[in-house]
């Protein structure tokens, strides 16, 4: 049985909270640079240049890439031969978020009660999903989920007869409705299958994939390509000002479902797609 100290987890989560709010992953930066070269709209090109400059300023000045530093979502894989010493894993993650958002001067955006709206003051609690796996390692993948894009997400319980065409139609309706409110260019996560809640979970997890990496299933990869093309044909463009760069990538994940159901969820990341992982 391997042991990991509670404080070690706290420190790593703290560092990652700061890092992911400042630095954009190279894969996302490269896709935006490619989009700049291919964009036809003069205004769209100007917006993309501004967004790339914003990334550079954030990196140079050690400032958050966006004022909405998000609600932290964690996907955690816990090895069954691992023990957390001197505290709970949940509290270690929340304490890391607490310290990271304070030390990084990141905006605290979490309210304790959705109706009373009193701020918790430290951006906790995080949303945490656990998966027990073989081995003795701990893998924590964090995302800072801004709500400009989160608010534009959607879920629908389709009928099996709706099939792939029904899925495509719902995804396109969701993106069309979102327009510029989700700060395009966006990354679109789509979850198909499971139950009402599972579809939304895998849609969010799909956003953590390396940007633009296709699903290993050839049929699903083809669906991703078709959706990306059709989303960009909507003409929403960078920040909603028109153009052919509405989405940089579409990631689709699936899960087995009931014979009577076809749940589908769409979760959106804005151009500041912030995430990273820790392996201990």
C-alpha positions in Angstrom: 0.0 0.0 0.0 1.5 3.3 -1.1 0.9 6.5 0.9 0.7 10.1 -0.3 0.8 12.9 2.2 -2.3 15.2 2.2 -0.1 18.3 2.0 1.7 17.1 -1.1 -1.7 16.9 -3.0 -2.7 20.4 -1.7 0.5 21.9 -3.0 0.2 20.4 -6.4 -3.4 21.4 -6.8 -2.5 24.9 -5.7 0.2 25.3 -8.3 -2.0 23.9 -11.1 -4.9 26.2 -10.3 -2.6 29.2 -10.8 -0.8 27.7 -13.9 -3.9 26.7 -15.8 -5.4 30.2 -15.4 -2.4 31.9 -16.9 -0.8 29.6 -19.5 -2.6 28.2 -22.6 -1.7 24.7 -23.7 0.4 24.6 -26.9 -2.1 22.5 -28.8 -4.8 25.2 -28.4 -2.4 28.0 -29.3 -1.4 26.2 -32.5 -5.0 25.7 -33.5 -5.7 29.4 -33.0 -2.7 30.3 -35.1 -3.9 28.0 -37.8 -7.4 29.5 -37.7 -5.9 33.0 -38.1 -4.2 31.9 -41.3 -7.4 30.4 -42.7 -10.0 32.9 -41.5 -11.5 35.0 -44.4 -13.3 37.6 -42.4 -11.1 40.7 -41.7 -12.9 41.4 -38.4 -12.6 37.7 -37.5 -8.8 37.9 -38.2 -8.5 41.0 -36.0 -10.3 39.2 -33.1 -8.1 36.1 -33.4 -5.0 38.3 -33.4 -6.3 40.0 -30.2 -6.9 36.7 -28.5 -3.4 35.5 -29.4 -2.0 38.7 -28.1 -4.0 38.3 -24.9 -2.4 34.8 -24.4 1.0 36.3 -24.8 0.3 39.2 -22.4 -1.0 36.7 -19.8 2.1 34.6 -20.1 4.5 37.5 -20.0 2.8 39.4 -17.1 1.7 36.3 -15.2 -1.9 37.4 -15.3 -5.1 35.4 -15.7 -6.0 34.9 -19.4 -9.6 35.8 -18.5 -11.3 37.7 -15.7 -13.6 34.7 -15.2 -11.2 32.3 -13.6 -13.9 29.7 -13.4 -15.3 27.1 -11.1 -12.9 24.2 -10.6 -13.9 20.8 -11.9 -11.7 17.8 -11.0 -11.7 14.3 -12.6 -9.8 12.1 -10.2 -8.4 8.6 -10.8 -7.5 6.9 -7.5 -5.4 3.8 -7.5 -6.9 1.1 -5.3 -3.5 0.5 -3.7 -3.1 4.1 -2.6 -3.7 5.7 0.8 -4.0 9.4 1.5 -2.2 10.1 4.8 -3.3 12.8 7.3 -6.5 13.9 5.6 -9.2 13.3 3.0 -8.6 13.5 -0.7 -11.7 15.7 -1.2 -10.5 18.2 1.4 -6.9 18.2 -0.1 -8.3 19.2 -3.5 -10.5 21.9 -2.0 -7.7 23.2 0.1 -5.4 23.3 -3.0 -8.1 25.3 -4.8 -8.5 27.6 -1.8 -4.8 28.4 -1.6 -4.3 28.6 -5.4 -7.1 31.1 -5.9 -5.8 33.2 -3.0 -2.1 33.2 -3.8 -2.8 33.6 -7.6 -5.1 36.6 -7.0 -7.7 34.7 -9.0 -11.4 35.7 -8.9 -13.5 33.9 -6.4 -16.7 33.1 -8.3 -18.5 30.4 -6.2 -21.7 31.1 -4.2 -22.7 28.8 -1.4 -26.4 28.7 -2.2 -27.6 29.2 -5.8 -30.6 31.2 -4.6 -29.2 33.3 -1.8 -26.0 34.0 -3.8 -23.5 34.5 -0.9 -19.9 34.1 -2.1 -17.9 31.3 -0.3 -14.9 33.6 -0.5 -12.4 31.1 -1.7 -13.7 29.5 -4.9 -14.6 26.3 -3.2 -16.1 23.7 -3.3 -14.7 22.2 -6.5 -16.8 19.8 -8.5 -15.1 16.4 -8.1 -15.7 13.2 -10.0 -13.9 10.1 -8.7 -12.9 6.9 -10.5 -11.3 4.0 -8.6 -8.6 2.3 -10.8 -5.9 -0.3 -10.5 -2.5 0.6 -9.2 -1.1 3.0 -6.6 -1.1 6.3 -8.5 -3.2 9.4 -8.1 -4.2 11.4 -11.3 -6.0 14.6 -10.9 -7.2 16.5 -14.0 -8.4 20.0 -13.2 -10.4 22.4 -15.4 -11.3 26.1 -14.6 -14.8 26.3 -16.1 -15.9 29.8 -16.9 -19.6 30.3 -17.0 -19.9 32.3 -20.2 -19.5 29.0 -22.1 -21.0 26.8 -19.3 -24.3 28.7 -19.5 -24.6 27.9 -23.2 -24.4 24.2 -22.7 -27.4 21.8 -23.0 -28.8 18.3 -22.6 -31.6 16.5 -24.4 -33.1 13.0 -24.1 -33.5 12.0 -27.7 -35.3 8.8 -28.9 -33.2 6.0 -30.3 -34.9 6.5 -33.7 -33.4 10.1 -33.8 -30.0 8.5 -34.3 -26.8 10.3 -35.4 -28.9 12.9 -37.4 -30.8 13.8 -34.2 -27.6 14.2 -32.3 -26.1 16.5 -35.0 -29.2 18.6 -35.1 -29.2 19.1 -31.3 -25.5 20.0 -31.3 -26.0 22.5 -34.1 -29.1 24.0 -32.4 -27.2 24.4 -29.2 -24.3 26.2 -30.8 -26.5 28.4 -33.0 -28.5 29.5 -29.9 -25.2 30.2 -28.0 -24.0 32.5 -30.8 -21.2 34.8 -29.5 -22.2 34.4 -25.9 -19.8 31.5 -25.3 -16.8 33.6 -26.6 -15.8 31.7 -29.7 -13.7 30.2 -31.1 -14.9 27.3 -28.9 -14.1 23.7 -28.1 -17.3 21.6 -28.1 -17.6 18.6 -25.9 -20.4 16.1 -26.8 -21.5 13.2 -24.6 -23.8 10.5 -26.1 -25.3 7.7 -24.0 -25.4 6.7 -20.4 -28.2 8.4 -18.5 -29.2 12.1 -18.1 -26.3 12.8 -15.7 -23.7 10.5 -17.4 -24.1 12.2 -20.7 -23.3 15.6 -19.2 -20.3 14.2 -17.3 -18.7 12.7 -20.4 -19.4 15.8 -22.4 -17.4 17.8 -19.9 -14.7 15.2 -19.7 -14.4 15.3 -23.6 -13.2 18.9 -23.3 -10.1 17.7 -21.4 -8.8 15.7 -24.4 -5.8 17.2 -26.3 -7.5 19.8 -28.5 -8.3 18.4 -31.9 -7.4 14.8 -31.1 -9.9 12.5 -32.7 -11.9 9.8 -31.0 -10.2 6.4 -31.4 -13.5 5.0 -32.9 -13.5 5.7 -36.6 -17.2 6.3 -36.8 -17.2 8.7 -33.9 -14.2 10.5 -35.3 -16.1 11.0 -38.6 -19.0 12.5 -36.5 -16.6 14.9 -34.9 -15.2 16.0 -38.3 -18.8 16.5 -39.7 -19.9 18.5 -36.7 -16.8 20.7 -36.8 -17.4 21.5 -40.4 -21.2 22.2 -39.9 -20.6 24.4 -36.8 -18.1 26.5 -38.7 -20.5 26.8 -41.6 -22.9 28.6 -39.2 -20.9 31.8 -39.7 -20.9 32.9 -36.0 -17.1 33.5 -36.1 -14.6 34.7 -33.5 -16.5 36.4 -30.6 -19.7 36.2 -32.7 -18.5 38.9 -35.2 -18.8 36.6 -38.2 -16.4 34.3 -40.0 -15.6 30.6 -40.5 -13.8 30.1 -37.1 -16.6 29.3 -34.7 -15.1 26.1 -33.3 -11.5 24.9 -33.1 -12.5 21.3 -32.3 -15.3 19.0 -31.5 -14.7 16.1 -29.1 -17.3 13.4 -28.8 -17.4 10.7 -26.1 -19.9 7.8 -25.8 -21.1 5.5 -23.1 -23.5 2.5 -23.2 -27.1 3.4 -22.7 -30.6 1.9 -22.2 -32.4 0.3 -25.2 -35.1 3.1 -24.9 -32.8 6.1 -24.7 -30.4 8.3 -26.5 -29.2 11.0 -24.1 -27.0 13.7 -25.6 -25.2 16.6 -23.9 -23.2 19.5 -25.2 -20.6 21.3 -23.0 -18.7 24.2 -24.4 -15.3 25.7 -23.6 -14.5 29.2 -24.8 -11.2 30.1 -26.4 -9.6 30.1 -22.9 -9.8 26.4 -22.5 -8.1 25.9 -19.2 -7.1 22.6 -17.8 -4.1 20.5 -16.7 -3.2 17.3 -14.8 -1.3 16.1 -11.9 0.1 12.5 -11.5 1.4 11.6 -8.1 
